[in-house]
Amino acid sequence: MIEMFLDYLKFERNYSPMTVINYRKDLEEFERFYKELEGQLSWESVDSDVVRNWMEYMMDRGNSASSVNRRLSALRSFYRFALRRKLVEKDPVHGLQGPKRQKPLPQFLKESEMEQLLNPKMWTDSYKDVLARTLIVTFYETGIRLSELTGLDDKDIDSIACELKVTGKRNKQRIIPFGKELAETFAMYLQVRNVTAKGGSAAFFQTEKGKRMTNAQVRSLVKKNLSRVSTLKKRTPHVLRHTFATAMLNHDAGLESVKKLLGHESLSTTEIYTHTTFEQLKKVYKNAHPRA
């Protein structure tokens, strides 16, 4: 039956040779599993409990949810084919759901790493350094998105009220408060920018030629400078957004408040950060409790 199905994929569905090889591997693996489980079982007599056992077996062996779901998809396709060709009387995979894929926890910098990075001694007085440090402080202290940052104009920042206005997804605007340190950082940046960048742009963040910073230029500066203090695989503006949210929750900010500051539409999107802070709590417990 496996050969009939693979011929169908090759000659009728025109699947690539590599895809056919992967289907063969998955089906033969399942066949070995059910025969070891019970020698009398066959493709025709396998039921949903056997398939569930196979899924549990794969998860126990450390396979990811996506890997298990891919193999389950191969088995599902096989049984649909067999049912249409009347090779079997029932589909044991019908109605079965694979394991849910876990969302990866957001990566963020430790507060000690941020303190080290934002230490003035780490930076020169050059325009490039003043600009890069201001970008990083802005991401860290406001949690705004990359596109929101590059879209900022001078008129969007009120350094007296310590508020900035950003335009987020679907052109939704929101006001974000910021602290004294960022206000001072903005003032120093503008002092240098107004001498160096004279392009007449309305943009708040500008290149030395006076042009609005692009997303790619900001990413490059952030990655270069986060590399100075962090070994994270991801060293992006979004990591600084995650760092902002995690720091806020670690210092007792309410989830609803963080949601509004980040511009999330759903609280469930913000809740992923509670998992992150709980992971930190578990580490603290493990390191501190004598019987942990």
C-alpha positions in Angstrom: 0.0 0.0 0.0 2.9 2.4 0.7 4.2 1.9 -2.8 0.8 2.5 -4.4 0.5 5.8 -2.4 4.1 6.9 -3.3 3.4 6.2 -7.0 0.3 8.3 -6.7 2.3 11.2 -5.3 5.0 10.9 -8.0 3.0 10.3 -11.1 -0.4 11.9 -10.4 0.4 14.7 -7.9 3.9 15.4 -9.3 5.5 15.7 -5.9 9.2 16.3 -5.8 11.6 13.3 -5.2 12.6 14.6 -1.8 9.0 15.0 -0.6 8.3 11.4 -1.7 11.4 10.2 0.1 10.2 12.0 3.3 6.7 10.5 3.0 8.2 7.0 2.6 10.4 7.5 5.7 7.4 8.7 7.8 5.1 5.9 6.8 7.7 3.2 7.2 8.5 4.5 10.6 4.8 4.3 11.6 4.6 0.8 10.1 7.6 -0.4 12.3 6.0 1.2 15.3 2.6 -0.5 15.1 4.2 -3.9 14.2 6.4 -3.7 17.3 3.4 -2.6 19.3 1.4 -5.7 18.2 2.5 -8.1 15.6 -1.0 -8.8 14.3 -1.7 -5.2 13.4 -2.0 -4.0 9.8 -2.7 -0.8 7.9 -6.4 -2.0 7.8 -6.7 -2.7 11.5 -4.8 0.2 13.0 -7.1 2.4 15.1 -6.9 6.0 16.5 -5.4 4.7 19.8 -2.4 3.3 17.9 -1.9 6.6 16.2 -2.1 8.5 19.5 0.4 6.1 21.0 2.7 6.8 18.1 2.4 10.6 18.7 3.1 10.1 22.4 6.1 7.9 21.5 7.5 10.6 19.2 7.0 13.4 21.8 8.7 11.2 24.5 11.7 10.8 22.3 12.1 14.6 22.1 10.5 15.3 18.7 9.2 18.8 18.4 5.5 19.5 17.9 6.1 20.6 14.3 8.0 17.4 13.6 5.2 15.2 15.0 2.6 17.2 13.1 4.5 16.8 9.8 4.6 13.0 10.2 0.9 13.0 11.2 0.1 14.9 8.1 1.9 12.3 6.0 -0.2 9.5 7.7 -3.4 11.6 7.2 -2.7 11.9 3.5 -1.9 8.2 3.2 -5.2 7.2 4.8 -7.3 9.6 2.7 -5.8 8.0 -0.4 -6.3 4.5 0.9 -9.9 5.3 1.8 -10.7 6.7 -1.6 -9.2 3.6 -3.3 -11.1 1.4 -0.9 -7.9 -0.2 0.4 -9.1 0.4 4.0 -12.6 0.7 5.5 -11.8 3.5 8.1 -9.4 6.4 8.6 -7.8 6.2 12.1 -6.3 9.6 11.7 -9.7 11.4 11.1 -10.5 13.8 13.8 -7.2 13.5 15.6 -5.3 16.7 16.4 -1.6 16.9 16.6 0.3 18.5 19.5 0.1 22.3 19.7 3.2 24.1 18.7 4.6 26.1 21.6 5.3 29.7 20.9 9.0 30.4 21.5 9.6 32.6 24.5 10.7 36.1 23.5 14.4 36.8 23.9 15.5 39.8 25.9 18.6 41.3 27.4 19.2 41.2 31.2 19.0 44.4 33.1 22.7 44.2 33.9 23.5 44.0 30.2 21.4 47.0 29.5 23.1 48.9 32.3 26.4 48.1 30.8 25.4 49.0 27.3 23.9 52.4 28.3 26.9 53.4 30.4 28.1 56.7 28.8 31.7 55.4 29.1 30.8 52.8 26.4 30.2 55.6 23.8 32.1 58.3 22.0 30.9 61.8 21.2 30.6 61.0 17.4 27.3 61.5 15.7 27.1 57.8 14.9 27.5 56.8 18.5 25.1 59.5 19.8 22.5 58.3 17.3 23.0 54.6 18.1 22.7 55.1 21.8 19.6 57.3 21.4 18.0 54.6 19.2 18.7 51.9 21.8 17.5 54.0 24.8 14.3 54.9 22.9 13.5 51.2 22.2 14.3 50.2 25.7 12.4 52.9 27.5 9.3 53.0 25.3 9.0 49.5 23.7 8.0 50.9 20.3 8.2 48.9 17.1 11.0 49.5 14.5 8.6 51.0 12.0 7.1 53.2 14.7 10.6 54.5 15.6 11.6 55.3 12.0 8.3 57.0 11.4 8.8 59.5 14.3 8.9 63.2 13.3 10.2 66.0 15.5 6.6 67.1 16.0 5.7 63.7 17.5 8.0 64.2 20.5 7.1 66.4 23.4 10.1 66.6 25.7 8.4 68.9 28.2 5.4 66.6 28.8 7.7 63.6 28.3 5.4 62.0 25.7 5.8 60.7 22.2 3.1 59.9 19.7 3.6 56.9 17.5 1.6 55.5 14.5 1.3 51.7 14.9 -0.3 48.9 13.0 -3.3 49.9 10.9 -2.4 53.5 11.4 -3.5 53.5 15.0 -1.9 56.2 17.0 -1.0 56.0 20.7 0.7 58.3 23.2 3.7 56.8 25.2 5.1 58.4 28.3 8.9 58.4 28.8 11.2 59.3 31.7 13.8 62.0 32.5 16.7 60.0 31.2 15.2 59.6 27.7 14.3 63.3 27.7 18.0 64.1 28.5 19.1 61.7 25.8 16.9 63.3 23.2 18.2 66.7 24.1 21.8 65.6 23.7 21.0 63.9 20.5 19.3 66.9 19.0 22.2 69.1 20.0 24.6 66.9 17.9 22.0 66.2 15.1 21.3 69.9 14.5 25.0 70.6 13.9 25.8 67.4 11.9 22.6 66.4 9.9 21.3 69.4 8.0 19.1 67.9 5.4 15.9 69.7 6.3 14.1 66.4 7.0 11.1 66.3 9.4 12.3 62.9 10.7 13.5 62.8 14.2 16.1 60.1 13.6 18.3 61.1 10.7 21.5 59.9 9.0 24.5 62.2 8.9 23.3 63.3 5.5 20.0 64.5 7.0 17.9 61.7 5.6 15.3 59.7 7.5 16.8 56.5 9.0 15.6 53.4 7.2 14.6 50.2 9.0 17.7 48.4 7.7 20.0 51.2 9.0 18.5 51.0 12.4 18.6 47.2 12.5 22.3 47.3 11.6 23.2 49.8 14.3 21.2 47.9 17.0 22.7 44.6 16.0 26.3 45.9 16.1 25.9 47.5 19.5 23.9 44.7 21.2 26.7 42.4 20.2 28.9 44.3 22.6 27.1 43.0 25.7 25.0 40.1 24.6 25.5 36.6 23.0 21.8 36.2 22.0 21.3 34.8 18.6 18.8 37.6 17.9 20.1 41.1 18.4 17.3 43.1 16.8 15.1 46.1 17.7 12.4 43.6 18.6 14.6 42.1 21.3 14.7 45.6 22.9 10.9 45.7 22.7 10.8 42.4 24.5 13.4 43.7 27.0 11.2 46.7 27.7 8.1 44.5 28.3 9.9 42.0 30.5 11.5 44.8 32.6 8.1 46.5 33.1 6.5 43.2 34.3 9.5 42.3 36.5 9.0 45.7 38.2 5.3 45.1 38.9 3.7 46.9 36.0 0.2 45.6 35.3 -0.4 43.4 32.2 -3.1 45.7 30.9 -0.8 48.7 31.2 2.0 46.9 29.3 -0.5 45.9 26.6 -1.5 49.5 26.0 2.1 50.7 26.0 3.1 48.0 23.4 0.0 48.7 21.3 -1.2 45.1 21.4 -4.9 44.6 20.4 -5.3 41.4 22.5 -4.1 40.7 26.0 -3.2 37.2 25.0 -0.4 38.7 22.8 1.1 40.4 25.9 0.7 37.4 28.1 3.7 35.6 26.5 5.8 37.9 28.6 4.3 36.5 31.8 5.8 33.2 30.8 9.2 34.8 30.4 9.1 36.4 33.8 7.9 33.1 35.3 10.9 31.4 33.7 13.1 34.0 35.5 11.2 33.3 38.7 11.9 29.6 38.4 15.6 30.3 38.0 15.7 32.5 41.0 13.9 29.7 43.0 16.3 27.0 41.8 19.3 29.1 42.7 18.0 30.3 46.1 16.1 27.4 47.6 18.2 24.9 49.5 16.1 21.9 48.4 15.4 23.1 44.9 
